[in-house]
Every structure is written in C-alpha cells, then in structure tokens.
Amino acid sequence: MPDDSPVSPTAGPDADRGAPASDGRGVLLIANSRAGTSVVRADPMTEIRRRLPEARIVHLGDSTIGDVVSAAMSGDDPPSALAVLGGDGSVSRAAHVAREHDLPLLVLPGGTFNHFARAAGLESVAVSLDAFASGGTRVVAVAEVTVDDDEPITVLNAVSLGAYPELLAEREKRTSLGKWWGGAVAAWREIHGAHRVTVVRDGRRAEVWSVFAAIGRGDPRRIAMMRRASLDEPVLDVRVHHARGTRLRAVTSLAFGRRTLAVLRALRLMPPASDIERLVVAEIELTVRPGRATPVFAHDGELGEAPADGYRMRVRAVPDGLRIYAPRTAEPDGAAGADGDRPV
C-alpha cells in the first residue's frame, strides 16, 4: 500500500546548511530550455545571472531534475535552495525534488502558461527574483497522486483523467506544430474520437468524460481547472463530468478562459450543470477502467503513466507541503481562479 505520509525530507532543515545569500550563493538553479514557449520575450538568463551571479546554474539536458539535485546534495557544498526556470511541468518536478530534500523552491516562470507561478503572484522572472531578494518564504498546500502502489507524485495545480489527458496525448504527437496549433488539431480530433472512461468510487460506478481534482476551492462554473484558486487551502475541488452528452461537449468543457466560457455557454455548447458532479474533499480514491481511452492521467499539464487494463488512483491534499519564495500578499487573482483567455 502507498505510504500515507507526505514526501519525506532526506536532508536536514535550512539551518543546518545555511540560508542562501542574496547574490545566489547556495542556490542551485535548473533551467529547462525544452519548456513550452515562454511568455517572456527577452532571454531571462541575462537578468538571472546579473542578480544571482553566485548561483550554480545547470541547463537540463538528458539528466532529470532529480538526478541533478541528488548529485548536488551529495557533494561537498550542497545547495540550501532550489530554483527552476521552466513551465508548469518543470516546476512540478522541481517541487517534488525540493520536498524530498527539504529545500525551499524559487519558481522562475519560463513556460507557456505558468499556472502555478501566476497563482503564487510570480508573474515574471523579475517578480520572482524580488521575492527571493526579500528573503522570505511561505508554505503552500500541495497534493499527491498515487497510482496503484507506485510512489506518490507531487501535484501543484490539478490531476485529471479522461478527455484532457487524451487531448494532451494527441497534442504530444504534433509537437512540430507548437502547442497552439498542435492543441487545435488535437481538439478537433478529440471532438470526433473522445472516449468514455469508467470510474468506481465508494462502490459507485460511473461513465465519465473527465475527472478534475484541483487544489483549493475553485470557480463552481468551471470544469477544467488548470490554475489553482488557493495557495493555502488543503482540500481538493473535484469535478466529475458524467458522459451523458456529446463528444463536442466533452471537449468544449476543457475551455478555461473566461471569455471563451462565456461564448460557449451562449452557444449552449457547454454541458448542463446536471452533468457535472462536484466534491470538495481532503482526498479521493478512484478505480479507473480506461476502456478504449488513453490509459494515462495528467498532472500539472504533464502526462503520467498508468496500466492499460485499469488502475487505482488516489489523490490527497497535503497542507504546508512546500516552501516557496513568493510575495507575502501572493494569492491568485480573484478567488475564482482567473485563468485568462488562453487555449487548452
């Protein structure tokens, strides 16, 4: 059975290693050049090197973030803080490693959407560096997802199964088109080929288009919750989209921009409220039978692996699960989780 405790730190507290200096001494910074298209036009490394001249910078190649950090922690001068420049997937993986080694995390937004960074008030690399310079950290809630008896995986925004992971898998096949066009082509294919997924919870069986489990209570009008609505609230806001409608509604339900949602509702393309079941819980366990659907799940915009013949998935909220550098007043823009008007 999976361990019920959060990811266990393998290193002592910061006091044993010394706090990082404002010039970056003690910081291990991992840059993922393969992250999605950044919303930052200028090369952020110029500003990072200017303000953190003593930081150790590693450009991620074939190694994993876990390998890079483990090697640094076993060296003669282990870091006292971890920084990551990348998108949500890179930040999520870095958060998992930071929790393993009990390191505070400096998030430098460098991806396409930067959902977690924006939720934490880190709208730009400059804002993140200002937060680090202030020297203060804050703790935030995270979640952990466990498939069967595998090790728990740290989640910063949301876990999903069904239509959204299928769409991501389709988009991954078209990386040469970029996320925007690749996503559009994938959505078109999903309108014609989305599959129902069977889930069982507490002995109840249901056919669903999708399940989303996001950290913190979000906008009750949304189904696809990519960006968390609270940094501190250790609950899961779960949306179950029952497969009573068409594939078109299954795909349009994945829209998360406010203006897009308004247009889709006006056109009556969004599923009715009666098709959506909402649960606010500390944890949820599902038995998943993919059928013809892609046997994967997604977390923080990244695909995870799962057995093709079915699996047990457990998601649970973890209070005070991660320390990050962020503005003291950092909270998402509006408790409803305003994601802007961007494509899936």
N, C-alpha and C positions, 0 to 999 in steps of 0.2 A: 504494500500500500504506500502511496506517496506520503512524505513527511508533512505533518500539519503545520510545522513552524515555517516562518519566512526564511528566505535565503540566509544562511548563517555566515556571518563575517569570518574570514580566516586570518584577519590581521587585527592588531590592537587599535584603540582609538587614536584620533589625530594627535593627542597629547604625546603619545609615545614616539611619533615620527616628526613632530614639529609642524606648525601650520605653514602653508605655502606663503612665500613672500609676494609682495605686490608686483615685483618685476617678473614673476613667473617661476622663480626658483622653487622647486618642489612640485611643479606641475608637469604631468605627462599629458601631452596634447596629441590626440589621434585625429588625423584628417582623412576623411573618406572622399577621395576625388571621384568615386563612382556613384556618389549620391545623385538624386534627381536634380534637374535643372534648378539652380538656386534663384531665388527672387532678388539676390544681391548682385548688382551689375559689376561692381568693382571687385577685384580679387581681394577677399577678406584676409588672406595671409599677410599682406603688407601691413595692415593695421594690427594684426595679431602679433607679428614679430616686433613691431615698434613698441607695443605696450607690454608685451611679455617676452622681453629679449632673453631671459634666462630659462624659459620653458624648454623642456625636451619635446621636440615635435617629430612625430612618426607619421609618415604618409602610408596609409593602409594599402598594401599590395595583395599578395596571396595569403598572408597571415590573417588570422582572425583577431578581433579586438581582445578576446580572452587570452590568446597566446601572447600578444604584445604586452598586456598588463601583467600577466603571470611572470613573464621573463623579467620585467622591470621590478616587480615586487621581490623577486628572489635575488636581485643584485645587491651591490654594496650600498647603493643610495636609493632606496625605494621612494617612490613619489608619495606625497601627502595629499594630493588632489588629482583627479582625473578630469580632463577636458576632452570634448569631442566636437568636431566640426563636421556636420552632415545633416541628413534628413531624419525623419522620424524613425526609420528602421535602424540607422546607425545609433541614434540617441537611445533607443530602446535597448539595443545590445550593450551599449556602454553602461546604461543604468543597471543592468543585470550584473555586469562585472564590478561596477562600483559598489553594489550591495555585497557581493561576495567578499570584497577586500575592505569593506568599511571605509570607503573613500567618498568625500563629497564630490559632486559632479558639476562641472561647468559646461553648460549647454551653449554651443555657438551655432546658431541656425544657419544651415547651408544646404537645405533641400528644397523640394518643390513647394510643399505645404507647411512644414514646420508646425504641426498642430500642437505638440506638447510645448515647444518653445513659446509659442504665442499664448497658450493658456497660462504659462508662467510669467507673462509680461515681458518676455525676451523677444522683442520684435525685430531686433537686429543684432549683429555681432557687437556693435558699439555699446548697446544697452547691456549685453551680457558681460562685456569687459568692465563696464562701470559697476555692475553688481559685484563682480569679483574684486574690484579695487576697494569697494566698501568693506570687504572682509566678512560680511555676514552671510550665514547660510540659513535656510529654512527647511523643515521637513515636510514632505508631501506624502499623501497616500498613493499606493500603487496597487496593482492586482497581480495575482499569479495564476497562470493557466497550466493545468497538468493533463496530459493525455495518457490514459491507462496508468502504467506505473513508471512513466518517464519522470525525469527531474522537472520541477516547476520552472516555468519561464516567466520572467518579469514582464509586465504589461504596463504601459504608461497612459494609453488612451482607451482602447477598446479591443475586445475579442469578438470575432464574428464567424459564422459558418453559413453555408448556403450560397445565395446569389452573389454576394460581394467577393468571397474568395474565388468563385468561378470567374467573375469578371477580371479579377487580378491575374488569374492564371492565363486567361485569354490575352490580356494586355502584355504579359511577360513574353508571349510568343511573338510580339510585334515591337520589340524594343527599338528596332531600327527606325520606327515611325515617331519615337518620342512618346512621352506619357500622354500628351494631349490628343494627338491623332490616334495613337495606339489604344487609348481609352475609348475614343469614339467608335472605332471599329469593333472593339471588344463588346461595347454596349449594344451595338447593332446585332452582333452575333448572339448575345445573350437574350435579346428580345425574341429570337426565334428558337433558342436552344436551352434556356434555363431549365434546371431540373428541380423537382421537389425533393426534399430531404425528410426522412423520418426521424423524429426525436422522441425520446421517452424521458419523462421527468416525474418522479414520485409515482411511478406506475401508470401515468397517463401518457398515451401515445398520440402524436400529432404529426400531420403532414405540413411542412412549413416551406416557405420560400427562403426565409433567412432568420437568423437569431443574432442580435447585437447585445453585448454586455459592456457597457461603458462605466467608467469610474465617476461616481458622483451623480446626483440627480440632474437630468438634462431637460431640455425643452420637450414637453409632452407631445408636441405636434410632430416631432421628428421620428424617423425610424432608423436611418443610418446616422449614427453618432460617431463621427471621426475625431472630434475635438472634445475633450472633457470639459465639464462645466464647473468643476470644483477641484481645487488642489488638496483640500484637507478632508473632504467627506469620505469616510471609508465604507462606502456602500456601492453596490452595482445597480445601475439602472438598465434593466433588461427589456428589450423589445422583441417580441416573437411575432413574426409576420406569417400568419396562417395562410396556407396555399388554397385559398378559396377563389382567387381571382385569376387574371390572365398573366402571362409572362411579361407583357408590357408593363403591367402594374408592379410586377416583381422588380423590374429594372428601374422604373421611374422612382420607386421607393428609395433607391440608393442616392438620390439627389440630396445635397445638404446645404446648398446656397439658399439664403432667404428669398431672394428674388426668383430663383428657379422654382422653389417650392410654391411660391405664390402663383406663378404662371401655371404650373402643373395642376394645382388644385382648381384654378379657374377653368381649366380644360377638362376637369374631372378625370385626370389620369392617375392620381394618387389613390392608393387603396383606401376604402372606407375605414372609419375608426373601429368598426365591428370586427375587422380582420386582424387588428393589432392587439396583442396581449402585453400588458406592461407589469413588470415585477420590480420592486425595489427591495433588494436582499443583500445580506452580507456575503453569501456565496450561493452558487448554483451548480448542480451536477446533472449532466445530460448523458444519456446513451444515444449515440448518433449512428444512424444507418444510412450511409450516403446514397445507396441505390446506384443510379446512373450518374449522379453528380460527382464533381471532382472531390476525391476523398481528402480534402485539406481543410484547414481553418486559416484564419488570418488574425494577426495582432499587430497593431500599430502600422498597418499598411504593408506588412510583410507576410508571405505565405509560410505556414508551418506544415509539417508532415504529419500524416495520420494514416492508419491502416485502411486499406480499400474495403475491407469487409465489415467495417464498423469499429467504433471505439467509444470509450468512456471519457468524457471531458468534464473537468472540474475547474471552475473559476472562482476565486475568492479575493475579497478586498483585504489589503494589508495596511493598517493605519501606520503613519510615520515610517513608511517603508524605505524612503530615500531622502538623502540630504542634497540640496542643490543650491547654487548661487543664484539668487533672484532678488528683484526689488522687494522691499518689505511690504509694499502695498499690492504686490502682484496677485491678481485674480483675473480669470477670463473676462473679456469684455461682455458684460451682461451675463446674468446667471443662466440665461437660456443657452449659452454656448454659441455665440455668433460666429459662424464659420466663414462668412463672406459668401461670394457667389462664384465658386470655382467648380470645375467638373470633377467627377469622381476619379 
